Amino acid sequence: MIAADRLPRTGAERLDWLRLARSRGVGPRTFLRLMSRFRSVAEALDALPSLVRDAEACAPDAARREAAAAARAGARMLCLGAADYPAALAEIADPPPLLWALGDPARAAEPGVAVVGARNASASGRRFAATLARDLGAAGWAVVSGLARGIDRAAHEASLETGTVAVVAGGVDVVYPPEHAALAAAIAADGLIVSEAPMGEQPTARSFPRRNRIVAGLSAAVVLVEAAERSGSLITARMALEQGREVMAVPGSPLDPRAAGCNALIREGAALIRSAADVAEALAAPRARRPRPEALPLAPEAPRQPSPPPAGDEAGDEAGRVLSLLGGAPVLFDDLARAAGLSPADLAAVLTELDIDGLIERRPGDLIARLM
């Protein structure tokens, strides 16, 4: 945690905080290490080039433009370690150094339960998610989700009156998908929208795993309602387990592919959820068995070689570069980031893609190895 005397108190210090968070080569873990070493963010900025290879401090003008965009949108900056920063999120291993928030930050201070699932959800799945979210809200929980289509939307809409938190992959001033503009406005008015992304940034495929760790980090439990075997919702479940959160799932028909991920989670030890009462009971009771992160069905049974990326596919090029740097002997995350020339956030996104493809293995101590 960042010491209270190192938190920004003036406008200039908050701008420096934003600059350090946006500097090339600085991810959440590096930010924490720098702030634990230096007495102020200004000192950390000055020392950055000598401490982090290929690092480049964010230009003051760029930070001022982002701060101005936030002011126009009515967004508030929540700094890690400050009283208004979500306490639950601060507990995870890689909390965002800052969040932009639209709405009432107190919503993120309430105990939260994440309700996530398929974008192409069935009508019954959406109905169940709405009922679950409504009942969780009535019981005093803030419902957390990702503002996506399907289950996310149903959960947000049903918990607007009691309090909902939307974690978005792009800037808080960017609505994605666009058809959720009215819903986003309603959440900003009565709930909370948060993001670690810069203002105005459009979401990309890599943005969503980073968003998912925040969804899990804000919550005491993650409940999956309809999730296929290779669903992005299972990434949220895995991150929740790694963060020490409870993972729960709603069962579905074995004949429905959208239920395959949920059914597999239950088989591995996730609490079976039929109602909000089941969620409360599972949170109150000590768990004798819970899924192991490595047991989640995120990858094919047998490793396969990655398909050659199409020409000009930057994400594919980076995934191939990272894979080429890995072998059977595990390497440290930070060493791999430096060797690949990627920021910690970008490397984390690439590793998630490779993990889903069954090409790498994560080991304790931030170690990564290639499955040979």
LINRA-V730314 format. One record per residue. RES is the residue in one letter. PSI is psi as a letter, one per 20 degrees, with the letter a starting at -180 (NA if undefined). BURIAL is + if it has 9 or more other C-alpha atoms within 8 Angstrom, else -. D_LAST is the distance of its C-alpha to the last C-alpha in Angstrom with 2 decimals. Layout:
res->RES psi->PSI burial->BURIAL d_last->D_LAST
res->RES psi->PSI burial->BURIAL d_last->D_LAST
//
This chain:
res->M psi->q burial->- d_last->37.69
res->I psi->p burial->+ d_last->39.84
res->A psi->q burial->- d_last->43.25
res->A psi->h burial->- d_last->46.20
res->D psi->i burial->- d_last->47.94
res->R psi->j burial->+ d_last->45.11
res->L psi->q burial->+ d_last->45.25
res->P psi->p burial->+ d_last->46.98
res->R psi->h burial->- d_last->50.65
res->T psi->r burial->- d_last->52.04
res->G psi->h burial->- d_last->51.22
res->A psi->h burial->- d_last->50.19
res->E psi->h burial->+ d_last->47.81
res->R psi->h burial->+ d_last->46.23
res->L psi->h burial->+ d_last->45.77
res->D psi->h burial->+ d_last->44.05
res->W psi->g burial->+ d_last->41.77
res->L psi->g burial->+ d_last->40.85
res->R psi->g burial->+ d_last->40.35
res->L psi->g burial->+ d_last->37.94
res->A psi->h burial->+ d_last->35.90
res->R psi->j burial->+ d_last->35.74
res->S psi->q burial->+ d_last->35.02
res->R psi->p burial->+ d_last->32.03
res->G psi->j burial->+ d_last->29.41
res->V psi->o burial->+ d_last->30.80
res->G psi->a burial->+ d_last->28.93
res->P psi->g burial->+ d_last->30.10
res->R psi->g burial->+ d_last->28.74
res->T psi->h burial->- d_last->30.11
res->F psi->g burial->+ d_last->33.36
res->L psi->g burial->+ d_last->33.75
res->R psi->g burial->- d_last->33.17
res->L psi->g burial->+ d_last->35.71
res->M psi->h burial->+ d_last->38.26
res->S psi->i burial->+ d_last->37.99
res->R psi->h burial->- d_last->38.69
res->F psi->q burial->+ d_last->41.50
res->R psi->i burial->- d_last->44.82
res->S psi->r burial->+ d_last->44.76
res->V psi->h burial->+ d_last->42.56
res->A psi->g burial->- d_last->44.70
res->E psi->h burial->+ d_last->43.78
res->A psi->h burial->+ d_last->40.07
res->L psi->g burial->+ d_last->40.50
res->D psi->h burial->- d_last->42.35
res->A psi->i burial->- d_last->39.75
res->L psi->g burial->+ d_last->36.70
res->P psi->h burial->+ d_last->36.40
res->S psi->i burial->- d_last->36.49
res->L psi->h burial->- d_last->33.93
res->V psi->o burial->- d_last->31.15
res->R psi->p burial->- d_last->29.89
res->D psi->j burial->- d_last->30.63
res->A psi->q burial->+ d_last->32.39
res->E psi->o burial->+ d_last->35.42
res->A psi->q burial->+ d_last->37.98
res->C psi->p burial->+ d_last->39.03
res->A psi->q burial->- d_last->42.45
res->P psi->h burial->+ d_last->45.40
res->D psi->h burial->- d_last->46.57
res->A psi->g burial->- d_last->43.30
res->A psi->h burial->+ d_last->43.48
res->R psi->h burial->+ d_last->47.14
res->R psi->g burial->- d_last->46.41
res->E psi->g burial->+ d_last->43.86
res->A psi->h burial->+ d_last->46.32
res->A psi->h burial->- d_last->49.06
res->A psi->h burial->+ d_last->47.00
res->A psi->g burial->+ d_last->46.38
res->A psi->g burial->+ d_last->50.10
res->R psi->h burial->- d_last->50.97
res->A psi->i burial->- d_last->48.66
res->G psi->k burial->- d_last->49.98
res->A psi->q burial->+ d_last->46.61
res->R psi->q burial->+ d_last->46.53
res->M psi->p burial->- d_last->44.05
res->L psi->o burial->+ d_last->42.72
res->C psi->p burial->+ d_last->41.52
res->L psi->p burial->+ d_last->39.10
res->G psi->i burial->+ d_last->41.32
res->A psi->r burial->+ d_last->44.46
res->A psi->h burial->- d_last->46.44
res->D psi->i burial->+ d_last->45.74
res->Y psi->p burial->+ d_last->41.93
res->P psi->p burial->+ d_last->40.37
res->A psi->h burial->- d_last->40.08
res->A psi->g burial->+ d_last->37.28
res->L psi->h burial->+ d_last->35.10
res->A psi->i burial->+ d_last->35.87
res->E psi->i burial->- d_last->34.21
res->I psi->r burial->+ d_last->30.61
res->A psi->h burial->- d_last->28.26
res->D psi->m burial->- d_last->28.46
res->P psi->q burial->+ d_last->31.88
res->P psi->p burial->- d_last->33.15
res->P psi->h burial->+ d_last->35.67
res->L psi->q burial->+ d_last->38.02
res->L psi->q burial->+ d_last->38.63
res->W psi->p burial->+ d_last->41.11
res->A psi->p burial->+ d_last->43.15
res->L psi->o burial->+ d_last->45.54
res->G psi->b burial->+ d_last->47.81
res->D psi->o burial->+ d_last->48.43
res->P psi->h burial->+ d_last->45.92
res->A psi->h burial->- d_last->47.43
res->R psi->h burial->+ d_last->45.57
res->A psi->i burial->+ d_last->42.29
res->A psi->i burial->+ d_last->44.05
res->E psi->q burial->- d_last->44.70
res->P psi->p burial->+ d_last->42.35
res->G psi->q burial->+ d_last->39.90
res->V psi->p burial->+ d_last->37.98
res->A psi->p burial->+ d_last->35.52
res->V psi->o burial->+ d_last->35.89
res->V psi->r burial->+ d_last->33.16
res->G psi->b burial->+ d_last->31.93
res->A psi->q burial->+ d_last->31.78
res->R psi->h burial->+ d_last->33.42
res->N psi->l burial->- d_last->34.49
res->A psi->q burial->+ d_last->35.94
res->S psi->r burial->- d_last->38.44
res->A psi->g burial->- d_last->42.05
res->S psi->h burial->- d_last->41.85
res->G psi->g burial->+ d_last->38.78
res->R psi->h burial->+ d_last->40.62
res->R psi->g burial->+ d_last->43.71
res->F psi->g burial->+ d_last->41.96
res->A psi->g burial->+ d_last->40.26
res->A psi->g burial->+ d_last->43.72
res->T psi->g burial->+ d_last->45.37
res->L psi->g burial->+ d_last->42.77
res->A psi->g burial->+ d_last->43.00
res->R psi->g burial->+ d_last->46.80
res->D psi->h burial->+ d_last->47.04
res->L psi->g burial->+ d_last->44.62
res->G psi->g burial->+ d_last->46.72
res->A psi->h burial->- d_last->49.90
res->A psi->j burial->- d_last->48.52
res->G psi->j burial->- d_last->48.02
res->W psi->q burial->+ d_last->44.37
res->A psi->p burial->+ d_last->43.31
res->V psi->p burial->+ d_last->41.04
res->V psi->p burial->+ d_last->38.03
res->S psi->a burial->+ d_last->36.12
res->G psi->j burial->+ d_last->34.72
res->L psi->k burial->+ d_last->37.60
res->A psi->r burial->+ d_last->35.50
res->R psi->r burial->+ d_last->36.96
res->G psi->c burial->+ d_last->37.27
res->I psi->g burial->+ d_last->36.81
res->D psi->g burial->+ d_last->36.94
res->R psi->g burial->+ d_last->40.23
res->A psi->g burial->+ d_last->41.77
res->A psi->g burial->+ d_last->40.99
res->H psi->g burial->+ d_last->42.45
res->E psi->h burial->+ d_last->45.55
res->A psi->i burial->+ d_last->46.35
res->S psi->j burial->+ d_last->46.15
res->L psi->g burial->+ d_last->48.02
res->E psi->h burial->- d_last->51.14
res->T psi->i burial->+ d_last->49.55
res->G psi->o burial->+ d_last->46.99
res->T psi->q burial->+ d_last->43.65
res->V psi->p burial->+ d_last->41.07
res->A psi->p burial->+ d_last->39.08
res->V psi->o burial->+ d_last->36.03
res->V psi->q burial->+ d_last->35.50
res->A psi->h burial->+ d_last->32.67
res->G psi->a burial->+ d_last->35.07
res->G psi->q burial->+ d_last->38.28
res->V psi->i burial->+ d_last->40.73
res->D psi->j burial->- d_last->43.16
res->V psi->p burial->+ d_last->40.88
res->V psi->p burial->+ d_last->41.02
res->Y psi->p burial->+ d_last->38.02
res->P psi->q burial->- d_last->38.44
res->P psi->h burial->- d_last->41.90
res->E psi->i burial->- d_last->43.61
res->H psi->j burial->+ d_last->43.13
res->A psi->g burial->+ d_last->45.61
res->A psi->h burial->- d_last->48.32
res->L psi->g burial->- d_last->46.01
res->A psi->g burial->+ d_last->44.68
res->A psi->h burial->- d_last->48.30
res->A psi->h burial->+ d_last->49.22
res->I psi->g burial->+ d_last->46.38
res->A psi->h burial->+ d_last->47.38
res->A psi->h burial->- d_last->50.95
res->D psi->i burial->+ d_last->50.43
res->G psi->c burial->+ d_last->46.91
res->L psi->p burial->+ d_last->44.28
res->I psi->p burial->+ d_last->41.74
res->V psi->q burial->+ d_last->39.28
res->S psi->q burial->+ d_last->36.57
res->E psi->i burial->+ d_last->34.91
res->A psi->q burial->+ d_last->34.79
res->P psi->q burial->- d_last->37.52
res->M psi->p burial->+ d_last->40.67
res->G psi->i burial->+ d_last->40.69
res->E psi->p burial->+ d_last->36.93
res->Q psi->q burial->- d_last->35.77
res->P psi->q burial->+ d_last->32.71
res->T psi->r burial->- d_last->29.50
res->A psi->h burial->- d_last->26.31
res->R psi->h burial->+ d_last->24.93
res->S psi->h burial->+ d_last->28.07
res->F psi->g burial->+ d_last->27.60
res->P psi->h burial->+ d_last->24.75
res->R psi->g burial->+ d_last->26.86
res->R psi->g burial->+ d_last->29.86
res->N psi->h burial->+ d_last->28.24
res->R psi->h burial->+ d_last->27.74
res->I psi->g burial->+ d_last->31.49
res->V psi->g burial->+ d_last->32.44
res->A psi->g burial->+ d_last->30.76
res->G psi->h burial->+ d_last->32.12
res->L psi->i burial->+ d_last->35.66
res->S psi->q burial->+ d_last->35.60
res->A psi->h burial->+ d_last->36.09
res->A psi->q burial->+ d_last->34.30
res->V psi->p burial->+ d_last->32.41
res->V psi->p burial->+ d_last->33.64
res->L psi->p burial->+ d_last->31.76
res->V psi->o burial->+ d_last->34.04
res->E psi->o burial->+ d_last->32.30
res->A psi->p burial->+ d_last->28.61
res->A psi->r burial->+ d_last->26.35
res->E psi->h burial->+ d_last->22.88
res->R psi->k burial->+ d_last->21.33
res->S psi->q burial->+ d_last->24.39
res->G psi->h burial->- d_last->24.73
res->S psi->h burial->+ d_last->26.87
res->L psi->h burial->+ d_last->23.92
res->I psi->g burial->+ d_last->22.69
res->T psi->g burial->+ d_last->26.14
res->A psi->g burial->+ d_last->25.83
res->R psi->g burial->+ d_last->22.60
res->M psi->h burial->+ d_last->24.22
res->A psi->g burial->+ d_last->27.35
res->L psi->g burial->+ d_last->25.71
res->E psi->h burial->- d_last->24.14
res->Q psi->i burial->+ d_last->27.69
res->G psi->j burial->- d_last->29.31
res->R psi->r burial->+ d_last->31.01
res->E psi->q burial->+ d_last->31.79
res->V psi->p burial->+ d_last->30.09
res->M psi->q burial->+ d_last->32.31
res->A psi->q burial->+ d_last->32.22
res->V psi->p burial->+ d_last->34.85
res->P psi->q burial->+ d_last->34.35
res->G psi->r burial->+ d_last->34.77
res->S psi->p burial->- d_last->35.19
res->P psi->i burial->- d_last->32.28
res->L psi->i burial->- d_last->33.41
res->D psi->o burial->- d_last->32.90
res->P psi->h burial->- d_last->29.41
res->R psi->i burial->+ d_last->30.54
res->A psi->i burial->+ d_last->30.75
res->A psi->g burial->+ d_last->27.36
res->G psi->g burial->+ d_last->25.74
res->C psi->g burial->+ d_last->28.86
res->N psi->h burial->+ d_last->29.12
res->A psi->h burial->+ d_last->25.55
res->L psi->g burial->+ d_last->26.32
res->I psi->g burial->+ d_last->29.50
res->R psi->h burial->- d_last->27.84
res->E psi->i burial->+ d_last->25.52
res->G psi->i burial->+ d_last->28.66
res->A psi->q burial->+ d_last->29.86
res->A psi->p burial->+ d_last->33.65
res->L psi->p burial->+ d_last->35.20
res->I psi->p burial->+ d_last->37.58
res->R psi->i burial->- d_last->40.76
res->S psi->r burial->- d_last->42.87
res->A psi->h burial->+ d_last->43.32
res->A psi->h burial->- d_last->44.79
res->D psi->h burial->+ d_last->41.48
res->V psi->g burial->+ d_last->39.83
res->A psi->g burial->- d_last->42.56
res->E psi->g burial->- d_last->42.30
res->A psi->h burial->+ d_last->38.53
res->L psi->h burial->+ d_last->38.92
res->A psi->h burial->- d_last->41.80
res->A psi->q burial->- d_last->40.34
res->P psi->p burial->- d_last->37.86
res->R psi->p burial->- d_last->34.62
res->A psi->h burial->- d_last->33.65
res->R psi->p burial->- d_last->30.29
res->R psi->q burial->+ d_last->28.28
res->P psi->q burial->+ d_last->24.88
res->R psi->p burial->- d_last->21.95
res->P psi->g burial->+ d_last->20.25
res->E psi->i burial->- d_last->16.79
res->A psi->i burial->- d_last->18.57
res->L psi->p burial->+ d_last->19.81
res->P psi->m burial->+ d_last->18.97
res->L psi->i burial->+ d_last->17.70
res->A psi->r burial->+ d_last->14.73
res->P psi->r burial->+ d_last->14.39
res->E psi->h burial->- d_last->13.66
res->A psi->p burial->- d_last->10.61
res->P psi->q burial->+ d_last->8.08
res->R psi->q burial->- d_last->9.64
res->Q psi->q burial->- d_last->9.92
res->P psi->q burial->- d_last->12.71
res->S psi->q burial->- d_last->16.13
res->P psi->p burial->- d_last->17.92
res->P psi->q burial->- d_last->20.19
res->P psi->q burial->- d_last->23.88
res->A psi->p burial->- d_last->25.95
res->G psi->j burial->- d_last->27.17
res->D psi->n burial->- d_last->24.69
res->E psi->g burial->- d_last->24.42
res->A psi->g burial->- d_last->22.10
res->G psi->g burial->+ d_last->19.67
res->D psi->g burial->+ d_last->20.02
res->E psi->h burial->+ d_last->19.30
res->A psi->g burial->+ d_last->16.17
res->G psi->h burial->+ d_last->14.91
res->R psi->g burial->+ d_last->16.17
res->V psi->g burial->+ d_last->14.53
res->L psi->h burial->+ d_last->11.04
res->S psi->h burial->- d_last->11.89
res->L psi->i burial->+ d_last->12.92
res->L psi->q burial->+ d_last->9.83
res->G psi->a burial->+ d_last->7.40
res->G psi->h burial->- d_last->6.32
res->A psi->p burial->- d_last->10.12
res->P psi->q burial->+ d_last->11.78
res->V psi->q burial->+ d_last->14.54
res->L psi->q burial->+ d_last->17.77
res->F psi->g burial->+ d_last->18.59
res->D psi->h burial->- d_last->21.70
res->D psi->h burial->- d_last->20.14
res->L psi->h burial->+ d_last->17.61
res->A psi->g burial->+ d_last->20.65
res->R psi->g burial->+ d_last->22.64
res->A psi->h burial->- d_last->20.14
res->A psi->i burial->+ d_last->19.67
res->G psi->k burial->- d_last->23.42
res->L psi->q burial->+ d_last->23.28
res->S psi->q burial->+ d_last->25.53
res->P psi->h burial->+ d_last->24.15
res->A psi->g burial->+ d_last->25.21
res->D psi->h burial->+ d_last->23.52
res->L psi->g burial->+ d_last->20.20
res->A psi->g burial->+ d_last->20.47
res->A psi->g burial->+ d_last->21.09
res->V psi->g burial->+ d_last->18.15
res->L psi->h burial->+ d_last->15.75
res->T psi->g burial->+ d_last->17.49
res->E psi->g burial->+ d_last->16.88
res->L psi->h burial->+ d_last->13.11
res->D psi->g burial->+ d_last->13.26
res->I psi->h burial->+ d_last->15.42
res->D psi->i burial->+ d_last->13.15
res->G psi->k burial->+ d_last->10.41
res->L psi->i burial->+ d_last->8.05
res->I psi->r burial->+ d_last->8.56
res->E psi->p burial->+ d_last->9.88
res->R psi->p burial->- d_last->13.42
res->R psi->r burial->+ d_last->14.87
res->P psi->q burial->- d_last->18.58
res->G psi->k burial->- d_last->20.35
res->D psi->k burial->- d_last->19.04
res->L psi->q burial->+ d_last->15.62
res->I psi->p burial->+ d_last->12.55
res->A psi->q burial->+ d_last->8.89
res->R psi->p burial->+ d_last->5.94
res->L psi->o burial->+ d_last->3.78
res->M psi->NA burial->- d_last->0.00
//
